[in-house]
Amino acid sequence: MMVMGIVSLPGMMTGQMLAGAAPASAVRYQIVIMFMIAAATALGAFGAVMLAFRALFSARHQLRGERLRMVHAAKPAR
């Protein structure tokens, strides 16, 4: 999200103004696109958390430890 505001969106707005769009229209379009990207990021994160919650907790909100698995570190080559 930090890079989006510094690099991609000002370039998009500049491109619109160079193409002949009104500056107010270009800024409005930039704000709408930024909110859409932020909303998609938030919905994706919320969906991932909810899927993990449903998989790892019982109906009584107890952690299902047997559903967790250990990931072992790779052994160094000899």
Legacy VTK file of the C-alpha trace (Angstrom):
# vtk DataFile Version 3.0
C-alpha trace
ASCII
DATASET POLYDATA
POINTS 78 float
0.000 0.000 0.000
2.908 2.388 0.657
4.428 1.832 -2.779
1.045 2.273 -4.434
0.753 5.862 -3.260
4.323 6.787 -4.180
4.821 5.083 -7.551
1.832 3.667 -9.365
-1.010 6.075 -8.666
0.784 9.378 -9.401
1.991 7.842 -12.667
-1.575 6.878 -13.556
-2.856 10.358 -12.716
-0.071 12.003 -14.727
-0.855 9.767 -17.687
-4.509 10.778 -17.567
-3.653 14.472 -17.437
-1.197 14.130 -20.325
-3.964 12.399 -22.287
-6.203 15.424 -21.783
-8.336 14.549 -18.754
-9.229 17.260 -16.270
-7.007 17.242 -13.159
-10.016 16.966 -10.816
-11.276 13.959 -12.755
-7.826 12.329 -12.692
-7.539 12.820 -8.912
-11.058 11.461 -8.366
-10.224 8.392 -10.459
-6.991 7.930 -8.496
-8.844 8.000 -5.169
-11.463 5.492 -6.351
-8.782 3.060 -7.576
-6.851 3.394 -4.309
-9.972 2.652 -2.244
-10.778 -0.355 -4.452
-7.288 -1.798 -3.991
-7.430 -1.196 -0.224
-10.870 -2.838 -0.005
-9.716 -5.858 -1.994
-6.681 -6.220 0.281
-8.828 -5.970 3.410
-11.382 -8.481 2.104
-8.627 -10.917 1.139
-6.980 -10.681 4.558
-10.339 -11.067 6.321
-11.180 -14.104 4.185
-7.844 -15.778 4.960
-8.296 -15.185 8.697
-11.861 -16.531 8.656
-10.852 -19.663 6.728
-8.025 -20.313 9.186
-10.363 -19.693 12.122
-12.944 -22.169 10.812
-10.248 -24.783 10.205
-8.444 -24.404 13.542
-11.261 -23.858 16.059
-14.203 -26.022 17.089
-17.833 -24.909 17.376
-17.153 -24.227 21.068
-14.235 -21.894 20.143
-11.592 -24.323 21.336
-8.279 -24.562 19.497
-8.012 -27.854 17.622
-4.348 -28.616 18.252
-4.406 -31.800 16.184
-5.076 -29.721 13.085
-1.793 -27.860 13.481
1.292 -29.434 12.019
4.957 -28.792 12.623
7.049 -27.611 9.705
10.571 -28.894 10.160
13.502 -26.828 9.000
15.501 -28.240 6.110
18.502 -30.257 7.233
21.865 -28.868 6.126
23.548 -30.744 3.276
26.581 -32.823 4.239
LINES 1 79
78 0 1 2 3 4 5 6 7 8 9 10 11 12 13 14 15 16 17 18 19 20 21 22 23 24 25 26 27 28 29 30 31 32 33 34 35 36 37 38 39 40 41 42 43 44 45 46 47 48 49 50 51 52 53 54 55 56 57 58 59 60 61 62 63 64 65 66 67 68 69 70 71 72 73 74 75 76 77
